[in-house]
């Protein structure tokens, strides 16, 4: 099943922040556009350890995003790079970023429902 990105259901839309989310089988897909200067830490408050509960595999399409993992290590994922982010991370942006991520439905849905409550 193929779906154009613009046809993926809108998950969150707040100014320049836009995420689209769809569940396909046992996996979920999110396409995210996140503006420069975004700190995702406040959105994650209230989730286990106040961090993202889902592992993600994906690709950064534009810009870059800085991750902080549960062990305190940090990394930056840049346009053209594929990634795996284990559960237990948070992120922030210095520049606008567009990325596509895939992860297991359960924890991806947990984040989605939580983020919609926090940002809704």
N, C-alpha and C positions, 0 to 999 in steps of 0.2 A: 504494500500500500504506500503510495507516494502522495505527499501533501505539500503544496507550495507554502513557504514560510508564512506569507501574509494570510493564509487560511487557517493556520494553527490558532486555536482559541486564545483570545487575550486573557492573560492571567492578572497582570498589574499594568496600569497606565497612570503615571504621575509625572507630568511635565516631560522631561527628556528620558525618564525611566520607563522602559516598556519591556515586559516579558510576555512570552507566549508559551503555552504549556499543553502537552497532549500525552495521553497514555496509550501505548501500543503494546498489547500483550503484557509481558512481565516487566517491561521497561517504560520509562517516561522520558520525554524529550522537552527541553526548554531552550528557546531562543531568547537571548537577553541583550538589550541595549541599555547600558548603564553609563550615566554621565560622569564626567571628571569630578573628582572631589567627593565621591560617594563612599561612605563607610557603612558596610553591611552589618557591623556588630550590633547596633541597636535593633535591627530587624530580627536578629537571632536570639535576643534576650527572651527567656522563657522556654526555649528548646533545651534538650539535654546538654548540660555544661555550657549553655548559652552559645552553642556553635551549631553549624549545619549538621544534621543527622544523616545526610546521604553522601555516599561516595559518588563522584562524577567522573565520566570520561568525556572528553570533548575536544573542541578546537577553538582557538581564538581567531576570529575572522578579521577584526580591526582593533587597533589600540593595544592596551595591556591592562593586566589586573594583578595586584599583589595579594598573595595568600599568606595567612599565618596559620600554621597547623597546630594541633593540640600539643605537640611536643615543643612548641615555641619556635620551630624552624620557619623560615620565610622563603618564599620564592616568587618570582614574577613570571607570568605566562604572557607571551607577546604574540602579535598577529602572525599567523602562519605556523604556530606551534600547537601540537596536540598535547593533551594532558590527562593525568589521573590525579584527582584530589580525593584522598581518603576522607571518610566521615570525620567530623571534629575540626573543621576549619572555619575561618572567617576571612573576609576579603575587603579590600578598599581599592579605589582607583585614583590615580594621579591624572590620567587622561581618559577620555571616553573610550569605552570598550564594547565590542559586539562579540558574543560567543554563543556556541551551540553546545549543549551538554546533554548527556544521557546517563540515566541511573535507574536503580530498581524502584518500581512503582511505590512501594510502601513508604520509604523515607523521603522520596521526592514529593509525594502527596502530603506527608506530614509538614515539610517545609512550606509547600504551596498554601495549605490551609492556614498555617500560622502567619505567613507573610501577608496574606490577604486580610487577616484580622488586624494585624499591626498597622498596615498601610491603608486599610479601607476606611 
